[in-house]
Amino acid sequence: MKPAAGVRLDWPSLERLPAYAEALRRGWSPDNVRGADAAQAELAAIAADPAAFVAQQVDREASGPPVRLPDGTTARRLPGYRLWIWDGAFCGVIGLRWLPGTSALPPHVLGHVGYAVVPWKRGRGIATRALGLMLDHARAEGLGHVEITTDHDNVASRKVIEANGGRLMEAFRKPAAYGGKESLRYRITIPRGDSP
């Protein structure tokens, strides 16, 4: 699919937060593992302290608390951030995380990039364009490549990754805590160039 024109990645903001919250209320979730539970938790966090919620979307220094993994254990937070996908209206999120000084990831992290487009905007090339834009951010963080995983049966996500130069590295089964599904790991080499 041809990438959508007019799509951009915006830093989270209080100004755009109502559109984000409305997407959550409409049943979308930015978390493909926890689904509706994650959406409800985010709505509660937004209601409790909107400014703190927005600020937590960007943690380049990994200063936040440890990350709770799906099996209940915790792990050290990686530097990262989530950008909001926008085409004049809210489209979804795309996140980037990394270990400083390397393109490697710890075993509990399935990929550098994760994304979720709202259901009513899928099939328009939005995720393809957003991933292409995020590669510029990954380059700016010093990454030579990013790894992205997707479920084997998620044909749409596979097309998004492949359209951005993703090369299949391996087929594997996700740990049970992440759903245990047959999955694919892709690598996208990031060409050198100007930073965003």
C-alpha positions in Angstrom: 0.0 0.0 0.0 1.2 3.5 -0.8 2.0 5.5 2.3 -0.6 8.2 3.1 0.2 11.8 2.3 -0.3 14.4 5.0 0.5 12.1 7.9 2.9 13.4 10.5 4.2 12.4 13.9 3.5 14.9 16.7 4.9 15.1 20.2 2.1 14.4 22.7 0.5 17.6 24.0 -2.3 18.7 26.2 -3.8 20.4 23.2 -4.2 17.1 21.4 -5.0 15.0 24.5 -8.8 15.2 24.0 -8.5 13.5 20.6 -6.3 10.8 22.1 -8.8 10.2 25.0 -11.7 10.1 22.6 -10.0 7.3 20.7 -9.6 5.3 23.9 -13.3 5.9 24.8 -14.2 4.6 21.3 -12.5 1.3 22.1 -9.1 1.7 20.6 -6.0 0.7 22.6 -2.4 1.6 22.1 -1.4 -1.8 23.6 -2.0 -4.9 21.5 -1.2 -7.2 24.5 -3.4 -5.7 27.2 -6.0 -4.2 24.9 -9.1 -2.8 26.7 -7.4 -3.0 30.1 -4.6 -0.7 28.9 -7.1 1.7 27.4 -9.1 1.9 30.7 -5.8 2.4 32.7 -4.8 5.2 30.3 -8.2 6.9 30.6 -7.9 6.8 34.4 -4.4 8.3 34.3 -5.6 11.1 32.0 -8.5 11.8 34.3 -6.2 11.9 37.4 -3.5 14.2 35.9 -3.6 15.1 32.2 -0.3 16.9 32.3 1.5 14.0 34.0 0.1 11.6 31.4 1.4 13.7 28.5 4.8 14.1 30.2 5.1 10.3 30.7 4.8 9.7 26.9 8.4 10.9 26.5 11.0 9.4 28.7 14.3 9.8 26.8 16.4 9.3 30.1 14.5 6.2 31.3 13.8 8.0 34.5 10.3 6.5 35.0 9.6 3.5 37.3 10.5 0.0 36.2 8.3 -1.5 33.5 5.8 -4.1 34.6 6.0 -7.1 32.2 2.9 -9.1 31.3 3.9 -11.9 33.7 4.0 -9.5 36.6 7.7 -9.2 36.9 9.5 -5.8 36.4 12.4 -4.8 34.3 14.5 -1.7 33.9 12.8 1.0 31.8 14.5 1.7 28.4 14.8 5.3 27.1 11.9 5.9 24.7 8.9 7.9 23.6 5.5 7.6 21.9 4.6 10.0 19.2 1.0 10.6 18.1 0.1 10.0 14.5 -1.9 12.8 13.0 -3.4 13.5 9.6 -5.5 16.5 10.7 -7.2 14.2 13.2 -5.8 11.6 15.7 -4.7 8.4 13.9 -2.8 6.4 16.6 0.6 6.1 18.2 4.0 4.9 17.3 6.7 4.3 19.9 10.5 4.0 19.9 12.7 2.5 22.6 16.4 1.7 22.6 19.5 1.0 24.7 21.9 3.9 24.4 25.1 3.1 22.4 23.8 -0.1 20.7 21.0 -1.3 18.4 20.7 -4.5 20.6 17.7 -5.0 22.9 17.3 -7.0 26.1 15.5 -10.3 25.7 12.3 -9.1 27.3 11.9 -6.4 24.7 10.4 -7.7 21.5 11.3 -4.7 19.3 12.4 -1.1 19.0 9.2 0.1 17.4 5.5 -0.5 18.2 2.5 1.2 16.6 -1.3 1.1 16.8 -3.6 2.9 14.4 -7.3 3.5 15.3 -9.6 1.0 13.6 -11.5 3.7 11.7 -8.3 4.9 9.9 -6.8 1.5 9.0 -6.2 0.5 5.4 -5.1 4.0 4.3 -1.3 3.7 4.5 -1.1 5.6 7.7 1.0 3.0 9.6 3.3 2.7 6.6 4.0 6.4 6.5 4.3 6.7 10.3 6.9 3.9 10.4 8.9 5.6 7.7 8.8 8.8 9.6 9.9 7.0 12.8 13.0 5.6 11.1 14.3 9.2 10.9 13.9 9.5 14.7 15.6 6.1 15.2 18.6 7.4 13.1 18.7 10.5 15.3 19.0 8.3 18.3 22.1 6.6 16.7 20.4 3.3 15.8 21.8 1.5 12.8 18.7 -0.7 12.5 15.4 -1.4 14.3 13.8 -4.7 15.0 10.0 -5.0 14.8 7.9 -8.1 15.7 4.4 -8.9 14.5 2.1 -11.8 14.8 2.5 -14.3 11.9 -1.2 -13.8 11.0 -1.1 -10.0 11.0 -0.8 -9.5 7.3 -1.4 -5.8 7.4 1.4 -5.2 9.9 3.8 -7.4 7.8 3.0 -5.3 4.7 3.7 -2.1 6.7 7.1 -3.4 7.8 8.1 -4.8 4.4 7.1 -1.5 2.7 9.7 0.2 4.9 12.4 -2.2 3.9 11.9 -4.8 6.7 13.8 -8.0 6.1 12.5 -11.2 7.9 15.0 -12.3 10.4 13.2 -15.2 12.1 9.9 -16.9 12.9 9.4 -17.5 16.7 6.8 -18.1 19.3 6.2 -15.2 21.6 6.6 -15.9 25.3 3.2 -16.9 26.9 3.2 -13.5 28.8 3.0 -11.8 25.4 0.3 -14.0 24.0 2.3 -17.0 22.9 1.5 -16.5 19.2 3.6 -17.5 16.2 5.4 -14.3 15.4 7.9 -12.8 13.0 10.9 -10.6 13.7 12.0 -8.1 11.1 15.0 -5.8 10.8 15.0 -2.5 9.0 18.4 -1.1 8.3 18.4 2.6 8.8 20.3 4.5 6.0 22.6 7.3 7.1 21.3 10.7 6.4 20.0 13.9 8.0 18.2 13.7 11.3 14.6 15.0 11.7 
